Amino acid sequence: MAATAAATGGSNKIVWNEKDRKFETEDKLAYLSYVLREEGKVMDVIHTYVPPTKRGLGLAAHLVVAAFDHAKAHSMSVIPSCSYVSETFLSKNPDWNSIVYRSSKSSI
């Protein structure tokens, strides 16, 4: 199953690599990695990478949107462990905070 996130150029199309738990460009050079938690109900986004030759095209944001769209479509929440996601993407796109994981356990 492929995630559909529009990016510039054919090789920058974002696809879902379910086996490797990644969202990546078709050429596999830029990617977002995740792990599933809470019996598959939570996607922990652990890393995004865009090579120097593809930087400045907004690919990191496109990767995150593809992952977040997937999580939302599958009623999952997201843990933004990746610093790009937690510090940059979510601050610029606060509407996505609605799917950020909130622990139900009390710290008291």
Biopython code that builds the backbone (N, CA, C, O; Angstrom):
import numpy as np
from Bio.PDB.StructureBuilder import StructureBuilder

atoms = [
    (1, "MET", "N", (0.855, -1.186, 0.000)),
    (1, "MET", "CA", (0.000, 0.000, 0.000)),
    (1, "MET", "C", (0.888, 1.232, 0.000)),
    (1, "MET", "O", (1.821, 1.319, 0.798)),
    (2, "ALA", "N", (0.621, 2.160, -0.858)),
    (2, "ALA", "CA", (1.441, 3.358, -0.963)),
    (2, "ALA", "C", (0.741, 4.548, -0.339)),
    (2, "ALA", "O", (-0.462, 4.741, -0.516)),
    (3, "ALA", "N", (1.498, 5.337, 0.387)),
    (3, "ALA", "CA", (0.968, 6.590, 0.927)),
    (3, "ALA", "C", (1.053, 7.613, -0.187)),
    (3, "ALA", "O", (2.005, 7.611, -0.967)),
    (4, "THR", "N", (0.082, 8.468, -0.261)),
    (4, "THR", "CA", (0.114, 9.484, -1.305)),
    (4, "THR", "C", (0.377, 10.839, -0.680)),
    (4, "THR", "O", (-0.484, 11.412, -0.013)),
    (5, "ALA", "N", (1.574, 11.339, -0.905)),
    (5, "ALA", "CA", (1.938, 12.679, -0.455)),
    (5, "ALA", "C", (2.638, 13.342, -1.620)),
    (5, "ALA", "O", (3.667, 12.858, -2.092)),
    (6, "ALA", "N", (2.096, 14.423, -2.075)),
    (6, "ALA", "CA", (2.675, 15.092, -3.234)),
    (6, "ALA", "C", (3.984, 15.766, -2.857)),
    (6, "ALA", "O", (4.059, 16.502, -1.873)),
    (7, "ALA", "N", (4.985, 15.511, -3.631)),
    (7, "ALA", "CA", (6.278, 16.173, -3.478)),
    (7, "ALA", "C", (6.730, 16.557, -4.878)),
    (7, "ALA", "O", (6.124, 16.141, -5.865)),
    (8, "THR", "N", (7.764, 17.326, -4.965)),
    (8, "THR", "CA", (8.218, 17.756, -6.281)),
    (8, "THR", "C", (9.023, 16.653, -6.954)),
    (8, "THR", "O", (9.906, 16.054, -6.340)),
    (9, "GLY", "N", (8.715, 16.393, -8.209)),
    (9, "GLY", "CA", (9.479, 15.438, -8.996)),
    (9, "GLY", "C", (9.050, 14.006, -8.767)),
    (9, "GLY", "O", (8.537, 13.664, -7.702)),
    (10, "GLY", "N", (9.263, 13.159, -9.782)),
    (10, "GLY", "CA", (8.861, 11.762, -9.713)),
    (10, "GLY", "C", (9.581, 10.970, -8.653)),
    (10, "GLY", "O", (8.941, 10.201, -7.936)),
    (11, "SER", "N", (10.907, 11.124, -8.518)),
    (11, "SER", "CA", (11.646, 10.335, -7.543)),
    (11, "SER", "C", (11.413, 10.826, -6.114)),
    (11, "SER", "O", (11.876, 10.202, -5.159)),
    (12, "ASN", "N", (10.698, 11.937, -5.968)),
    (12, "ASN", "CA", (10.405, 12.460, -4.638)),
    (12, "ASN", "C", (9.012, 12.072, -4.159)),
    (12, "ASN", "O", (8.566, 12.544, -3.113)),
    (13, "LYS", "N", (8.318, 11.219, -4.909)),
    (13, "LYS", "CA", (7.023, 10.717, -4.471)),
    (13, "LYS", "C", (7.244, 9.901, -3.204)),
    (13, "LYS", "O", (8.186, 9.112, -3.121)),
    (14, "ILE", "N", (6.374, 10.093, -2.218)),
    (14, "ILE", "CA", (6.505, 9.394, -0.943)),
    (14, "ILE", "C", (5.713, 8.095, -0.996)),
    (14, "ILE", "O", (4.546, 8.092, -1.387)),
    (15, "VAL", "N", (6.342, 6.998, -0.605)),
    (15, "VAL", "CA", (5.685, 5.694, -0.563)),
    (15, "VAL", "C", (5.860, 5.082, 0.825)),
    (15, "VAL", "O", (6.815, 5.389, 1.539)),
    (16, "TRP", "N", (4.932, 4.221, 1.186)),
    (16, "TRP", "CA", (4.985, 3.526, 2.465)),
    (16, "TRP", "C", (5.700, 2.200, 2.271)),
    (16, "TRP", "O", (5.271, 1.375, 1.465)),
    (17, "ASN", "N", (6.779, 1.991, 3.000)),
    (17, "ASN", "CA", (7.513, 0.731, 2.998)),
    (17, "ASN", "C", (7.149, 0.027, 4.306)),
    (17, "ASN", "O", (7.836, 0.176, 5.316)),
    (18, "GLU", "N", (6.068, -0.734, 4.273)),
    (18, "GLU", "CA", (5.532, -1.361, 5.477)),
    (18, "GLU", "C", (6.532, -2.325, 6.110)),
    (18, "GLU", "O", (6.687, -2.353, 7.331)),
    (19, "LYS", "N", (7.208, -3.112, 5.275)),
    (19, "LYS", "CA", (8.149, -4.122, 5.782)),
    (19, "LYS", "C", (9.267, -3.502, 6.616)),
    (19, "LYS", "O", (9.617, -4.020, 7.677)),
    (20, "ASP", "N", (9.825, -2.396, 6.134)),
    (20, "ASP", "CA", (10.932, -1.743, 6.836)),
    (20, "ASP", "C", (10.466, -0.639, 7.781)),
    (20, "ASP", "O", (11.283, 0.040, 8.402)),
    (21, "ARG", "N", (9.157, -0.465, 7.884)),
    (21, "ARG", "CA", (8.559, 0.573, 8.743)),
    (21, "ARG", "C", (9.151, 1.950, 8.446)),
    (21, "ARG", "O", (9.730, 2.617, 9.304)),
    (22, "LYS", "N", (8.970, 2.339, 7.176)),
    (22, "LYS", "CA", (9.465, 3.634, 6.705)),
    (22, "LYS", "C", (8.473, 4.253, 5.743)),
    (22, "LYS", "O", (7.696, 3.558, 5.089)),
    (23, "PHE", "N", (8.514, 5.561, 5.671)),
    (23, "PHE", "CA", (7.925, 6.306, 4.573)),
    (23, "PHE", "C", (9.145, 6.870, 3.866)),
    (23, "PHE", "O", (10.030, 7.440, 4.505)),
    (24, "GLU", "N", (9.196, 6.712, 2.546)),
    (24, "GLU", "CA", (10.420, 7.078, 1.833)),
    (24, "GLU", "C", (10.112, 7.559, 0.428)),
    (24, "GLU", "O", (9.037, 7.311, -0.116)),
    (25, "THR", "N", (11.087, 8.254, -0.144)),
    (25, "THR", "CA", (10.968, 8.626, -1.549)),
    (25, "THR", "C", (11.154, 7.352, -2.362)),
    (25, "THR", "O", (11.766, 6.390, -1.898)),
    (26, "GLU", "N", (10.623, 7.356, -3.576)),
    (26, "GLU", "CA", (10.722, 6.155, -4.415)),
    (26, "GLU", "C", (12.163, 5.705, -4.613)),
    (26, "GLU", "O", (12.421, 4.509, -4.752)),
    (27, "ASP", "N", (13.110, 6.648, -4.628)),
    (27, "ASP", "CA", (14.518, 6.274, -4.788)),
    (27, "ASP", "C", (15.173, 5.869, -3.463)),
    (27, "ASP", "O", (16.359, 5.540, -3.425)),
    (28, "LYS", "N", (14.393, 5.896, -2.382)),
    (28, "LYS", "CA", (14.808, 5.472, -1.041)),
    (28, "LYS", "C", (15.903, 6.343, -0.410)),
    (28, "LYS", "O", (16.503, 5.946, 0.588)),
    (29, "LEU", "N", (16.166, 7.514, -0.976)),
    (29, "LEU", "CA", (17.219, 8.368, -0.443)),
    (29, "LEU", "C", (16.765, 9.196, 0.756)),
    (29, "LEU", "O", (17.557, 9.457, 1.662)),
    (30, "ALA", "N", (15.516, 9.604, 0.770)),
    (30, "ALA", "CA", (14.964, 10.359, 1.900)),
    (30, "ALA", "C", (13.926, 9.466, 2.568)),
    (30, "ALA", "O", (13.163, 8.777, 1.890)),
    (31, "TYR", "N", (13.899, 9.480, 3.910)),
    (31, "TYR", "CA", (12.973, 8.577, 4.586)),
    (31, "TYR", "C", (12.633, 9.047, 5.994)),
    (31, "TYR", "O", (13.310, 9.894, 6.576)),
    (32, "LEU", "N", (11.569, 8.470, 6.513)),
    (32, "LEU", "CA", (11.140, 8.637, 7.894)),
    (32, "LEU", "C", (10.985, 7.227, 8.450)),
    (32, "LEU", "O", (10.290, 6.400, 7.859)),
    (33, "SER", "N", (11.628, 6.947, 9.586)),
    (33, "SER", "CA", (11.548, 5.624, 10.215)),
    (33, "SER", "C", (10.649, 5.693, 11.439)),
    (33, "SER", "O", (10.585, 6.715, 12.123)),
    (34, "TYR", "N", (9.957, 4.594, 11.705)),
    (34, "TYR", "CA", (9.093, 4.536, 12.873)),
    (34, "TYR", "C", (9.088, 3.136, 13.466)),
    (34, "TYR", "O", (9.486, 2.172, 12.813)),
    (35, "VAL", "N", (8.635, 3.034, 14.704)),
    (35, "VAL", "CA", (8.367, 1.744, 15.346)),
    (35, "VAL", "C", (6.933, 1.798, 15.851)),
    (35, "VAL", "O", (6.416, 2.865, 16.184)),
    (36, "LEU", "N", (6.306, 0.643, 15.903)),
    (36, "LEU", "CA", (4.938, 0.563, 16.418)),
    (36, "LEU", "C", (4.976, 0.202, 17.889)),
    (36, "LEU", "O", (5.775, -0.633, 18.313)),
    (37, "ARG", "N", (4.119, 0.829, 18.658)),
    (37, "ARG", "CA", (4.015, 0.595, 20.092)),
    (37, "ARG", "C", (2.548, 0.383, 20.452)),
    (37, "ARG", "O", (1.660, 0.559, 19.618)),
    (38, "GLU", "N", (2.309, 0.004, 21.705)),
    (38, "GLU", "CA", (0.932, -0.166, 22.201)),
    (38, "GLU", "C", (0.109, -1.071, 21.277)),
    (38, "GLU", "O", (-1.008, -0.731, 20.885)),
    (39, "GLU", "N", (0.685, -2.228, 20.941)),
    (39, "GLU", "CA", (0.007, -3.215, 20.090)),
    (39, "GLU", "C", (-0.405, -2.643, 18.734)),
    (39, "GLU", "O", (-1.470, -2.966, 18.210)),
    (40, "GLY", "N", (0.455, -1.787, 18.174)),
    (40, "GLY", "CA", (0.208, -1.219, 16.855)),
    (40, "GLY", "C", (-0.712, -0.015, 16.834)),
    (40, "GLY", "O", (-1.083, 0.458, 15.760)),
    (41, "LYS", "N", (-1.081, 0.483, 17.985)),
    (41, "LYS", "CA", (-1.991, 1.630, 18.052)),
    (41, "LYS", "C", (-1.247, 2.961, 18.070)),
    (41, "LYS", "O", (-1.855, 4.020, 17.913)),
    (42, "VAL", "N", (0.076, 2.904, 18.263)),
    (42, "VAL", "CA", (0.883, 4.121, 18.359)),
    (42, "VAL", "C", (2.090, 4.009, 17.424)),
    (42, "VAL", "O", (2.811, 3.011, 17.443)),
    (43, "MET", "N", (2.298, 5.038, 16.611)),
    (43, "MET", "CA", (3.462, 5.109, 15.720)),
    (43, "MET", "C", (4.482, 6.041, 16.363)),
    (43, "MET", "O", (4.217, 7.229, 16.549)),
    (44, "ASP", "N", (5.635, 5.503, 16.696)),
    (44, "ASP", "CA", (6.721, 6.301, 17.271)),
    (44, "ASP", "C", (7.669, 6.684, 16.140)),
    (44, "ASP", "O", (8.426, 5.850, 15.643)),
    (45, "VAL", "N", (7.621, 7.948, 15.739)),
    (45, "VAL", "CA", (8.481, 8.441, 14.652)),
    (45, "VAL", "C", (9.859, 8.704, 15.249)),
    (45, "VAL", "O", (10.037, 9.620, 16.052)),
    (46, "ILE", "N", (10.830, 7.889, 14.847)),
    (46, "ILE", "CA", (12.144, 7.946, 15.485)),
    (46, "ILE", "C", (13.218, 8.682, 14.681)),
    (46, "ILE", "O", (14.223, 9.112, 15.248)),
    (47, "HIS", "N", (13.019, 8.832, 13.362)),
    (47, "HIS", "CA", (14.089, 9.466, 12.587)),
    (47, "HIS", "C", (13.572, 9.923, 11.232)),
    (47, "HIS", "O", (12.779, 9.231, 10.594)),
    (48, "THR", "N", (14.023, 11.083, 10.801)),
    (48, "THR", "CA", (13.824, 11.513, 9.420)),
    (48, "THR", "C", (15.195, 11.820, 8.844)),
    (48, "THR", "O", (16.081, 12.314, 9.540)),
    (49, "TYR", "N", (15.354, 11.520, 7.562)),
    (49, "TYR", "CA", (16.627, 11.812, 6.894)),
    (49, "TYR", "C", (16.344, 12.274, 5.467)),
    (49, "TYR", "O", (15.575, 11.655, 4.733)),
    (50, "VAL", "N", (16.983, 13.372, 5.100)),
    (50, "VAL", "CA", (16.949, 13.879, 3.735)),
    (50, "VAL", "C", (18.393, 14.152, 3.351)),
    (50, "VAL", "O", (19.070, 14.925, 4.029)),
    (51, "PRO", "N", (18.888, 13.532, 2.268)),
    (51, "PRO", "CA", (20.285, 13.751, 1.875)),
    (51, "PRO", "C", (20.507, 15.185, 1.400)),
    (51, "PRO", "O", (19.565, 15.849, 0.969)),
    (52, "PRO", "N", (21.743, 15.661, 1.476)),
    (52, "PRO", "CA", (22.052, 17.045, 1.073)),
    (52, "PRO", "C", (21.543, 17.408, -0.320)),
    (52, "PRO", "O", (21.139, 18.547, -0.553)),
    (53, "THR", "N", (21.560, 16.450, -1.246)),
    (53, "THR", "CA", (21.127, 16.742, -2.620)),
    (53, "THR", "C", (19.628, 16.978, -2.736)),
    (53, "THR", "O", (19.165, 17.482, -3.759)),
    (54, "LYS", "N", (18.861, 16.625, -1.711)),
    (54, "LYS", "CA", (17.405, 16.783, -1.758)),
    (54, "LYS", "C", (16.893, 17.786, -0.730)),
    (54, "LYS", "O", (15.683, 17.976, -0.606)),
    (55, "ARG", "N", (17.778, 18.418, -0.003)),
    (55, "ARG", "CA", (17.355, 19.375, 1.025)),
    (55, "ARG", "C", (16.830, 20.652, 0.389)),
    (55, "ARG", "O", (17.214, 21.014, -0.723)),
    (56, "GLY", "N", (15.951, 21.323, 1.110)),
    (56, "GLY", "CA", (15.370, 22.566, 0.624)),
    (56, "GLY", "C", (14.134, 22.373, -0.236)),
    (56, "GLY", "O", (13.585, 23.346, -0.753)),
    (57, "LEU", "N", (13.687, 21.137, -0.398)),
    (57, "LEU", "CA", (12.508, 20.845, -1.219)),
    (57, "LEU", "C", (11.258, 20.582, -0.375)),
    (57, "LEU", "O", (10.177, 20.342, -0.911)),
    (58, "GLY", "N", (11.417, 20.630, 0.944)),
    (58, "GLY", "CA", (10.283, 20.357, 1.823)),
    (58, "GLY", "C", (10.007, 18.877, 2.017)),
    (58, "GLY", "O", (8.932, 18.497, 2.481)),
    (59, "LEU", "N", (10.981, 18.035, 1.659)),
    (59, "LEU", "CA", (10.758, 16.588, 1.735)),
    (59, "LEU", "C", (10.546, 16.081, 3.157)),
    (59, "LEU", "O", (9.727, 15.188, 3.371)),
    (60, "ALA", "N", (11.257, 16.624, 4.122)),
    (60, "ALA", "CA", (11.076, 16.157, 5.502)),
    (60, "ALA", "C", (9.633, 16.376, 5.927)),
    (60, "ALA", "O", (9.023, 15.491, 6.527)),
    (61, "ALA", "N", (9.090, 17.525, 5.628)),
    (61, "ALA", "CA", (7.689, 17.802, 5.964)),
    (61, "ALA", "C", (6.750, 16.876, 5.205)),
    (61, "ALA", "O", (5.771, 16.396, 5.777)),
    (62, "HIS", "N", (7.024, 16.615, 3.936)),
    (62, "HIS", "CA", (6.189, 15.697, 3.152)),
    (62, "HIS", "C", (6.227, 14.285, 3.744)),
    (62, "HIS", "O", (5.205, 13.599, 3.779)),
    (63, "LEU", "N", (7.385, 13.859, 4.201)),
    (63, "LEU", "CA", (7.505, 12.547, 4.840)),
    (63, "LEU", "C", (6.656, 12.480, 6.108)),
    (63, "LEU", "O", (5.955, 11.496, 6.345)),
    (64, "VAL", "N", (6.727, 13.528, 6.912)),
    (64, "VAL", "CA", (5.960, 13.564, 8.159)),
    (64, "VAL", "C", (4.465, 13.581, 7.866)),
    (64, "VAL", "O", (3.700, 12.868, 8.516)),
    (65, "VAL", "N", (4.041, 14.382, 6.901)),
    (65, "VAL", "CA", (2.623, 14.429, 6.551)),
    (65, "VAL", "C", (2.136, 13.055, 6.082)),
    (65, "VAL", "O", (1.037, 12.633, 6.441)),
    (66, "ALA", "N", (2.945, 12.362, 5.287)),
    (66, "ALA", "CA", (2.562, 11.023, 4.826)),
    (66, "ALA", "C", (2.385, 10.074, 6.014)),
    (66, "ALA", "O", (1.418, 9.315, 6.069)),
    (67, "ALA", "N", (3.321, 10.123, 6.960)),
    (67, "ALA", "CA", (3.237, 9.260, 8.140)),
    (67, "ALA", "C", (2.037, 9.637, 9.010)),
    (67, "ALA", "O", (1.308, 8.762, 9.479)),
    (68, "PHE", "N", (1.835, 10.923, 9.222)),
    (68, "PHE", "CA", (0.721, 11.378, 10.050)),
    (68, "PHE", "C", (-0.623, 11.080, 9.380)),
    (68, "PHE", "O", (-1.573, 10.685, 10.055)),
    (69, "ASP", "N", (-0.711, 11.263, 8.073)),
    (69, "ASP", "CA", (-1.942, 10.913, 7.350)),
    (69, "ASP", "C", (-2.243, 9.424, 7.520)),
    (69, "ASP", "O", (-3.386, 9.033, 7.753)),
    (70, "HIS", "N", (-1.205, 8.606, 7.400)),
    (70, "HIS", "CA", (-1.358, 7.158, 7.574)),
    (70, "HIS", "C", (-1.840, 6.843, 8.989)),
    (70, "HIS", "O", (-2.776, 6.065, 9.171)),
    (71, "ALA", "N", (-1.206, 7.443, 9.975)),
    (71, "ALA", "CA", (-1.595, 7.204, 11.366)),
    (71, "ALA", "C", (-3.045, 7.622, 11.593)),
    (71, "ALA", "O", (-3.811, 6.886, 12.215)),
    (72, "LYS", "N", (-3.416, 8.769, 11.106)),
    (72, "LYS", "CA", (-4.782, 9.266, 11.290)),
    (72, "LYS", "C", (-5.789, 8.344, 10.610)),
    (72, "LYS", "O", (-6.832, 8.035, 11.185)),
    (73, "ALA", "N", (-5.487, 7.906, 9.397)),
    (73, "ALA", "CA", (-6.386, 7.020, 8.651)),
    (73, "ALA", "C", (-6.569, 5.673, 9.331)),
    (73, "ALA", "O", (-7.580, 5.000, 9.128)),
    (74, "HIS", "N", (-5.580, 5.278, 10.146)),
    (74, "HIS", "CA", (-5.627, 3.991, 10.838)),
    (74, "HIS", "C", (-5.910, 4.152, 12.337)),
    (74, "HIS", "O", (-5.638, 3.248, 13.127)),
    (75, "SER", "N", (-6.453, 5.301, 12.714)),
    (75, "SER", "CA", (-6.822, 5.594, 14.108)),
    (75, "SER", "C", (-5.671, 5.363, 15.083)),
    (75, "SER", "O", (-5.856, 4.837, 16.180)),
    (76, "MET", "N", (-4.479, 5.771, 14.652)),
    (76, "MET", "CA", (-3.292, 5.648, 15.490)),
    (76, "MET", "C", (-2.920, 7.022, 16.037)),
    (76, "MET", "O", (-3.293, 8.050, 15.471)),
    (77, "SER", "N", (-2.191, 7.028, 17.129)),
    (77, "SER", "CA", (-1.597, 8.277, 17.598)),
    (77, "SER", "C", (-0.103, 8.195, 17.317)),
    (77, "SER", "O", (0.415, 7.135, 16.966)),
    (78, "VAL", "N", (0.580, 9.319, 17.474)),
    (78, "VAL", "CA", (1.987, 9.416, 17.086)),
    (78, "VAL", "C", (2.822, 9.934, 18.251)),
    (78, "VAL", "O", (2.439, 10.885, 18.933)),
    (79, "ILE", "N", (3.968, 9.293, 18.466)),
    (79, "ILE", "CA", (4.974, 9.796, 19.403)),
    (79, "ILE", "C", (6.048, 10.471, 18.550)),
    (79, "ILE", "O", (6.672, 9.805, 17.724)),
    (80, "PRO", "N", (6.277, 11.762, 18.725)),
    (80, "PRO", "CA", (7.273, 12.470, 17.908)),
    (80, "PRO", "C", (8.682, 12.406, 18.521)),
    (80, "PRO", "O", (9.212, 13.427, 18.959)),
    (81, "SER", "N", (9.282, 11.216, 18.553)),
    (81, "SER", "CA", (10.626, 11.071, 19.128)),
    (81, "SER", "C", (11.699, 11.767, 18.302)),
    (81, "SER", "O", (12.700, 12.229, 18.851)),
    (82, "CYS", "N", (11.505, 11.846, 17.006)),
    (82, "CYS", "CA", (12.456, 12.525, 16.118)),
    (82, "CYS", "C", (12.437, 14.022, 16.428)),
    (82, "CYS", "O", (11.370, 14.632, 16.493)),
    (83, "SER", "N", (13.608, 14.605, 16.616)),
    (83, "SER", "CA", (13.687, 16.024, 16.972)),
    (83, "SER", "C", (13.119, 16.927, 15.875)),
    (83, "SER", "O", (12.540, 17.968, 16.184)),
    (84, "TYR", "N", (13.271, 16.555, 14.611)),
    (84, "TYR", "CA", (12.687, 17.378, 13.544)),
    (84, "TYR", "C", (11.169, 17.446, 13.724)),
    (84, "TYR", "O", (10.570, 18.516, 13.612)),
    (85, "VAL", "N", (10.562, 16.310, 13.999)),
    (85, "VAL", "CA", (9.106, 16.266, 14.142)),
    (85, "VAL", "C", (8.661, 17.048, 15.375)),
    (85, "VAL", "O", (7.752, 17.874, 15.292)),
    (86, "SER", "N", (9.295, 16.793, 16.509)),
    (86, "SER", "CA", (8.852, 17.417, 17.760)),
    (86, "SER", "C", (9.194, 18.904, 17.844)),
    (86, "SER", "O", (8.399, 19.686, 18.366)),
    (87, "GLU", "N", (10.353, 19.304, 17.344)),
    (87, "GLU", "CA", (10.803, 20.686, 17.513)),
    (87, "GLU", "C", (10.495, 21.601, 16.333)),
    (87, "GLU", "O", (10.305, 22.803, 16.520)),
    (88, "THR", "N", (10.442, 21.057, 15.136)),
    (88, "THR", "CA", (10.252, 21.894, 13.950)),
    (88, "THR", "C", (8.875, 21.696, 13.326)),
    (88, "THR", "O", (8.099, 22.645, 13.211)),
    (89, "PHE", "N", (8.575, 20.473, 12.926)),
    (89, "PHE", "CA", (7.332, 20.228, 12.196)),
    (89, "PHE", "C", (6.096, 20.589, 13.015)),
    (89, "PHE", "O", (5.240, 21.336, 12.540)),
    (90, "LEU", "N", (5.990, 20.070, 14.233)),
    (90, "LEU", "CA", (4.781, 20.311, 15.025)),
    (90, "LEU", "C", (4.620, 21.777, 15.430)),
    (90, "LEU", "O", (3.497, 22.264, 15.561)),
    (91, "SER", "N", (5.732, 22.476, 15.629)),
    (91, "SER", "CA", (5.602, 23.904, 15.973)),
    (91, "SER", "C", (5.105, 24.720, 14.779)),
    (91, "SER", "O", (4.438, 25.740, 14.954)),
    (92, "LYS", "N", (5.431, 24.267, 13.567)),
    (92, "LYS", "CA", (4.967, 24.961, 12.362)),
    (92, "LYS", "C", (3.601, 24.463, 11.890)),
    (92, "LYS", "O", (2.933, 25.129, 11.099)),
    (93, "ASN", "N", (3.190, 23.298, 12.373)),
    (93, "ASN", "CA", (1.937, 22.670, 11.948)),
    (93, "ASN", "C", (1.153, 22.190, 13.168)),
    (93, "ASN", "O", (0.951, 20.986, 13.331)),
    (94, "PRO", "N", (0.711, 23.102, 14.023)),
    (94, "PRO", "CA", (0.083, 22.706, 15.283)),
    (94, "PRO", "C", (-1.215, 21.919, 15.140)),
    (94, "PRO", "O", (-1.643, 21.267, 16.092)),
    (95, "ASP", "N", (-1.845, 21.965, 13.981)),
    (95, "ASP", "CA", (-3.076, 21.189, 13.785)),
    (95, "ASP", "C", (-2.833, 19.691, 13.946)),
    (95, "ASP", "O", (-3.752, 18.946, 14.286)),
    (96, "TRP", "N", (-1.603, 19.250, 13.702)),
    (96, "TRP", "CA", (-1.286, 17.829, 13.833)),
    (96, "TRP", "C", (-1.145, 17.392, 15.286)),
    (96, "TRP", "O", (-1.072, 16.193, 15.554)),
    (97, "ASN", "N", (-1.105, 18.322, 16.225)),
    (97, "ASN", "CA", (-0.980, 17.951, 17.637)),
    (97, "ASN", "C", (-2.152, 17.087, 18.108)),
    (97, "ASN", "O", (-2.054, 16.412, 19.132)),
    (98, "SER", "N", (-3.242, 17.109, 17.371)),
    (98, "SER", "CA", (-4.418, 16.321, 17.755)),
    (98, "SER", "C", (-4.166, 14.823, 17.720)),
    (98, "SER", "O", (-4.878, 14.068, 18.383)),
    (99, "ILE", "N", (-3.165, 14.370, 16.958)),
    (99, "ILE", "CA", (-2.889, 12.924, 16.924)),
    (99, "ILE", "C", (-1.637, 12.542, 17.726)),
    (99, "ILE", "O", (-1.226, 11.382, 17.719)),
    (100, "VAL", "N", (-1.042, 13.507, 18.407)),
    (100, "VAL", "CA", (0.138, 13.206, 19.231)),
    (100, "VAL", "C", (-0.302, 12.385, 20.439)),
    (100, "VAL", "O", (-1.295, 12.696, 21.096)),
    (101, "TYR", "N", (0.453, 11.341, 20.711)),
    (101, "TYR", "CA", (0.145, 10.396, 21.790)),
    (101, "TYR", "C", (0.139, 11.082, 23.151)),
    (101, "TYR", "O", (1.048, 11.842, 23.487)),
    (102, "ARG", "N", (-0.881, 10.804, 23.907)),
    (102, "ARG", "CA", (-0.994, 11.276, 25.295)),
    (102, "ARG", "C", (-1.113, 10.042, 26.172)),
    (102, "ARG", "O", (-2.070, 9.279, 26.044)),
    (103, "SER", "N", (-0.167, 9.845, 27.045)),
    (103, "SER", "CA", (-0.198, 8.676, 27.925)),
    (103, "SER", "C", (-1.428, 8.740, 28.830)),
    (103, "SER", "O", (-1.769, 9.793, 29.368)),
    (104, "SER", "N", (-2.074, 7.610, 28.982)),
    (104, "SER", "CA", (-3.238, 7.558, 29.862)),
    (104, "SER", "C", (-2.837, 7.261, 31.302)),
    (104, "SER", "O", (-3.666, 7.316, 32.211)),
    (105, "LYS", "N", (-1.562, 6.946, 31.503)),
    (105, "LYS", "CA", (-1.074, 6.648, 32.856)),
    (105, "LYS", "C", (-0.761, 7.953, 33.593)),
    (105, "LYS", "O", (-0.170, 8.877, 33.035)),
    (106, "SER", "N", (-1.162, 7.996, 34.826)),
    (106, "SER", "CA", (-0.884, 9.168, 35.663)),
    (106, "SER", "C", (0.509, 9.057, 36.243)),
    (106, "SER", "O", (0.964, 7.957, 36.557)),
    (107, "SER", "N", (1.188, 10.170, 36.389)),
    (107, "SER", "CA", (2.547, 10.158, 36.953)),
    (107, "SER", "C", (2.508, 10.366, 38.466)),
    (107, "SER", "O", (3.553, 10.574, 39.082)),
    (108, "ILE", "N", (1.326, 10.313, 39.071)),
    (108, "ILE", "CA", (1.190, 10.520, 40.516)),
    (108, "ILE", "C", (1.412, 9.226, 41.247)),
    (108, "ILE", "O", (1.340, 9.190, 42.475)),
]
sb = StructureBuilder()
sb.init_structure("model")
sb.init_model(0)
sb.init_chain("A")
sb.init_seg("    ")
for serial, (resi, resn, name, xyz) in enumerate(atoms, 1):
    if name == "N":
        sb.init_residue(resn, " ", resi, " ")
    sb.init_atom(name, np.array(xyz, "f"), 0.0, 1.0, " ", f" {name:<3s}", serial, name[0])
structure = sb.get_structure()
